[in-house]
Amino acid sequence: MTRFAGRRMPRRIGQLLVGLFLYGIGIAFIVRGAIGAAPWDVLTQGIARHVPLTFGMITILVSVVVLLLWIPLRQRPGAGTVLNALLVGPAADVGFLLIPETDSLWIRILFFVIGLLLLSAATGLYIGAAFGPGPRDGLMTGLHRRSGWPIWIVRTGLEVTVVAVGWALGGNVGIGTVAFALLVGPLCQFFMRMFRVQLDRAPTDGVSEAAATAQIHTPDGATP
C-alpha cells in the first residue's frame, strides 16, 4: 500500500463503518414506512413471519447463504463484504428500536423518503470506501461474469425472484418497492461520486473496476 493510500485508511474505515450502520437505519425507516420494502427486505420480512428471529438476525443468515453462493462463482470477498454481512442486520434492529410504528400515511411516506435517502447515502459511503462489495452485489456481479448475461438482466432476475418468494411468505410489497427500484440507482450514483475515496492504485479488497461500476448503478436492494 502506498503512502498516499495509507493516509486515507482512517477515512476509508470510518466511511465503511458509518455507512454500514446508516444502511441498517435506512432499512428500518423504509420498513417502518410500510408502503413496500426493498426487494431483499421483502424476503427478510417474509421469512421473519415464519421463524422466531429478528429482522437483523435473518438479514445476517441470508447474507451468509448468499456468500456461500459466491464459492462456485469464484468471487473473492473483501473486509467490507464480511463486515457488511455482520453489521447491517444488527444496525437495522437498532433502527427498529428507535423508529416507532405509525398508522399515519404521511408519516409513513416521510419514513420511506428518509430511509431511501439515508440508505443511498450509506451506499455511497461504504462502496466509496473500496473495501469490497456487499454480499448481494457480489452475487450479482459474479453471476454476470460467469454467465455473460448483462448486469441488468442478472439484477432483475435476482430481485424478481426474491420479491416473489418474499411476497409469498408474507413480505410487504407495495408502491415503495417500485419507487425504490426506480430511484435507488440514480441516488446511489450521486452519493457514490460524493463519497468515493480516490486511491492511486486499483483496489485489491475483493472489488474490481467492473464490479465497482456495477455497484454504482445497481446497489444492493436493499440489504447490501
C-alpha positions as CSV (number, residue, x, y, z in Angstrom):
1,M,0.0,0.0,0.0
2,T,1.4,3.4,-0.9
3,R,1.8,6.3,1.5
4,F,-0.9,8.1,-0.3
5,A,-3.4,5.3,0.2
6,G,-2.3,4.8,3.7
7,R,-3.2,8.3,4.7
8,R,-6.7,7.7,3.6
9,M,-7.1,4.4,5.5
10,P,-8.7,6.1,8.6
11,R,-11.2,7.8,6.4
12,R,-12.0,4.6,4.5
13,I,-12.5,2.6,7.7
14,G,-14.7,5.4,9.1
15,Q,-16.8,5.6,5.9
16,L,-17.2,1.8,5.9
17,L,-18.4,1.5,9.5
18,V,-20.6,4.7,9.4
19,G,-22.0,3.6,6.0
20,L,-23.0,0.1,7.2
21,F,-24.6,1.4,10.3
22,L,-26.6,4.1,8.4
23,Y,-27.6,1.5,5.9
24,G,-29.3,-0.6,8.6
25,I,-31.0,2.5,9.9
26,G,-32.2,3.3,6.4
27,I,-33.7,-0.1,6.1
28,A,-35.5,0.3,9.3
29,F,-37.0,3.6,8.2
30,I,-38.2,2.0,4.9
31,V,-39.7,-1.0,6.7
32,R,-41.4,1.2,9.2
33,G,-42.9,3.2,6.3
34,A,-44.8,0.1,5.4
35,I,-45.6,1.2,1.9
36,G,-43.4,-1.5,0.3
37,A,-40.0,-2.7,1.2
38,A,-36.9,-3.1,-1.0
39,P,-36.7,-6.5,-2.8
40,W,-34.3,-8.3,-0.5
41,D,-36.0,-6.9,2.6
42,V,-39.4,-8.2,1.3
43,L,-37.7,-11.6,1.5
44,T,-36.4,-10.9,5.0
45,Q,-39.9,-9.8,6.1
46,G,-41.5,-12.9,4.7
47,I,-39.0,-15.2,6.5
48,A,-39.5,-13.3,9.7
49,R,-43.2,-14.2,9.7
50,H,-42.3,-17.9,10.0
51,V,-39.2,-18.1,12.2
52,P,-38.6,-16.7,15.8
53,L,-35.7,-14.5,14.8
54,T,-35.3,-10.7,14.5
55,F,-35.1,-9.0,11.2
56,G,-31.4,-8.3,11.7
57,M,-30.6,-11.9,12.5
58,I,-32.4,-13.1,9.4
59,T,-30.5,-10.5,7.4
60,I,-27.2,-11.9,8.6
61,L,-28.3,-15.5,7.9
62,V,-29.4,-14.6,4.3
63,S,-26.1,-12.8,3.8
64,V,-24.2,-16.0,4.9
65,V,-26.2,-18.1,2.4
66,V,-25.5,-15.5,-0.4
67,L,-21.8,-15.6,0.5
68,L,-21.9,-19.4,0.1
69,L,-23.2,-18.9,-3.4
70,W,-20.0,-16.9,-4.1
71,I,-17.9,-20.1,-3.9
72,P,-18.9,-21.7,-7.2
73,L,-18.8,-18.2,-8.8
74,R,-15.2,-17.8,-7.6
75,Q,-15.9,-14.4,-6.1
76,R,-13.4,-13.0,-3.6
77,P,-14.8,-11.2,-0.6
78,G,-13.2,-8.1,0.9
79,A,-13.1,-7.0,4.5
80,G,-16.1,-4.8,3.7
81,T,-18.0,-7.8,2.4
82,V,-17.7,-9.6,5.7
83,L,-18.5,-6.6,7.8
84,N,-21.5,-5.8,5.6
85,A,-22.9,-9.3,6.2
86,L,-22.4,-9.0,10.0
87,L,-23.2,-5.3,10.8
88,V,-26.1,-4.2,8.6
89,G,-28.7,-6.6,10.3
90,P,-27.9,-5.5,13.9
91,A,-28.0,-1.9,12.8
92,A,-31.5,-2.4,11.3
93,D,-32.6,-3.9,14.6
94,V,-31.3,-0.8,16.4
95,G,-33.3,1.2,14.0
96,F,-36.5,-0.7,14.8
97,L,-36.0,0.1,18.5
98,L,-35.6,3.8,17.7
99,I,-38.2,4.3,15.0
100,P,-41.9,3.8,16.0
101,E,-44.6,2.2,14.0
102,T,-47.3,4.5,12.9
103,D,-50.7,4.4,11.2
104,S,-50.4,8.0,9.8
105,L,-49.9,7.7,6.0
106,W,-48.0,11.0,5.6
107,I,-45.5,9.9,8.4
108,R,-45.1,6.5,6.7
109,I,-44.3,8.2,3.4
110,L,-41.9,10.5,5.2
111,F,-40.2,7.5,6.8
112,F,-39.8,5.9,3.4
113,V,-38.3,9.0,1.9
114,I,-35.9,9.4,4.8
115,G,-35.0,5.8,4.6
116,L,-34.3,5.9,0.9
117,L,-32.1,8.9,1.1
118,L,-30.3,7.5,4.1
119,L,-29.7,4.1,2.5
120,S,-28.5,5.7,-0.7
121,A,-26.0,8.0,1.1
122,A,-24.9,5.0,3.2
123,T,-24.3,3.0,0.0
124,G,-22.1,5.8,-1.3
125,L,-20.2,5.8,1.9
126,Y,-19.5,2.0,2.2
127,I,-18.9,1.4,-1.5
128,G,-16.8,4.6,-1.8
129,A,-14.5,3.2,0.9
130,A,-13.4,0.4,-1.5
131,F,-13.3,-2.5,0.9
132,G,-15.2,-4.9,-1.3
133,P,-18.8,-5.3,-2.5
134,G,-21.8,-6.3,-0.4
135,P,-22.8,-10.0,-0.5
136,R,-25.7,-9.4,-2.9
137,D,-23.7,-7.1,-5.1
138,G,-21.0,-9.7,-5.3
139,L,-23.6,-12.4,-6.2
140,M,-24.9,-10.2,-9.0
141,T,-21.5,-9.3,-10.5
142,G,-20.4,-12.9,-10.1
143,L,-23.4,-14.3,-12.0
144,H,-22.8,-11.6,-14.6
145,R,-19.2,-12.6,-15.1
146,R,-19.8,-16.3,-15.1
147,S,-22.9,-16.3,-17.3
148,G,-22.1,-13.4,-19.6
149,W,-25.6,-12.0,-19.2
150,P,-26.0,-8.2,-18.9
151,I,-25.9,-6.8,-15.4
152,W,-29.5,-5.5,-15.7
153,I,-30.8,-9.0,-16.6
154,V,-29.0,-10.6,-13.7
155,R,-30.2,-7.9,-11.3
156,T,-33.8,-8.1,-12.5
157,G,-33.8,-11.9,-12.3
158,L,-32.5,-11.9,-8.7
159,E,-34.8,-9.2,-7.5
160,V,-37.9,-10.6,-9.1
161,T,-37.1,-13.9,-7.6
162,V,-36.6,-12.6,-4.0
163,V,-39.6,-10.4,-4.2
164,A,-41.8,-13.3,-5.4
165,V,-40.5,-15.6,-2.6
166,G,-40.8,-12.8,0.0
167,W,-44.3,-11.9,-1.1
168,A,-45.4,-15.5,-1.0
169,L,-44.1,-15.7,2.6
170,G,-45.9,-12.6,3.6
171,G,-43.4,-9.8,2.9
172,N,-44.7,-6.2,2.2
173,V,-44.7,-5.4,-1.5
174,G,-46.2,-2.1,-2.5
175,I,-45.6,1.3,-4.2
176,G,-42.5,1.7,-2.1
177,T,-41.0,-1.4,-3.7
178,V,-41.5,0.1,-7.1
179,A,-40.3,3.6,-6.0
180,F,-37.2,2.0,-4.5
181,A,-36.3,0.1,-7.7
182,L,-36.7,3.3,-9.8
183,L,-34.9,5.8,-7.5
184,V,-32.2,3.9,-5.6
185,G,-29.8,3.6,-8.6
186,P,-29.6,7.3,-9.5
187,L,-29.4,8.3,-5.8
188,C,-26.6,5.9,-5.1
189,Q,-24.7,7.0,-8.1
190,F,-24.9,10.6,-6.9
191,F,-23.7,9.7,-3.4
192,M,-21.0,7.3,-4.7
193,R,-19.4,10.2,-6.6
194,M,-19.6,12.4,-3.5
195,F,-18.0,9.9,-1.1
196,R,-15.6,8.0,-3.3
197,V,-12.1,7.8,-1.8
198,Q,-9.5,8.4,-4.5
199,L,-6.8,5.8,-4.5
200,D,-3.6,5.8,-6.6
201,R,-3.9,2.1,-7.2
202,A,-6.5,-0.4,-8.2
203,P,-8.5,-1.6,-5.2
204,T,-7.5,-5.1,-4.1
205,D,-10.0,-5.7,-1.4
206,G,-12.3,-8.0,-3.4
207,V,-13.8,-5.4,-5.8
208,S,-12.8,-5.0,-9.4
209,E,-13.4,-1.9,-11.6
210,A,-16.3,-3.6,-13.3
211,A,-17.8,-4.6,-10.0
212,A,-17.5,-1.1,-8.6
213,T,-19.1,0.3,-11.7
214,A,-21.9,-2.2,-11.4
215,Q,-22.5,-1.3,-7.8
216,I,-22.8,2.4,-8.6
217,H,-25.7,1.6,-10.9
218,T,-27.1,-1.4,-9.2
219,P,-26.6,-1.3,-5.4
220,D,-28.0,-4.0,-3.1
221,G,-31.7,-3.8,-2.9
222,A,-31.8,-3.0,-0.1
223,T,-29.7,-5.0,2.2
224,P,-26.2,-5.0,1.0
